[in-house]
Amino acid sequence: MSDLIDRTPLTAQEVAFQCLALTHAALFSNQQAIRETLLFILLDRVDTLYEMLPEQCTTCSEPATK
């Protein structure tokens, strides 16, 4: 039964796509409780996405120059 769950770590692109899907679902939800739940999950996914960024990207305030 545990073979049904794929435990492969997600890529940053996959997490970003999840964030987009959650945002879309929350925007078009008519039920407040569902919207709040989706936004709560979105906060967790965004936090995960930020953790995936390289350290230099999270501390710089200006774009990197060549």
N, C-alpha and C positions, 0 to 999 in steps of 0.2 A: 504494500500500500504506500510506503514512503517513496517508492520509485516514481510516483505520479507528480512529485514536487521537484521542479528544477531548481537546484541550489547554486547554479552558476551565477557569480556576481554580475550585476548589471553594469553596463558601460555608462559613461556620462551622457551619451546621446540618448540611451534608453530612458534614463531618469528624467532628462529634459523633456522627452516626448510624454512621459507620464505626467509631468507638471503641466504641459500644454493641455492634455486631455482632461485633467482635473479642473483646470481653469475654465475650460469650455463648458464642462458639465456644471460647475458651480454658477457660471454666468446665466445659464439657461434653465436652471432649476427654479421651479415656482414654490417649492416647499422650504421654509426657513430652516427646519431641522436638518434636512438633507444638505442644503447649502453650507451650513455650519460644519457638518461632518466632513464634507468634501474639502473645505478650506483648512480644516484641522489636518487632514491627511496631506494636503498640499504643503503646509508648513513643514511637515516632516520630510517630504520629498525634496523641497528646496534646501533644507538643512543638509540632507544627504548629498545633494548636488554641490553645495559649497565645500563640503568636506573632500570632495573628489578633485577640487581645483588644486593646482600646484601652489605651494606656499607663496611664491613670488607674486602670483596673481591676486591673492587675497590681501596683500599688504600694500600694494602700490596704488597710488592715487592718480597717476598719469599713465597713459599708454606707453608701452615699451618702445624705445627707439633703437634703430639699427646702428 
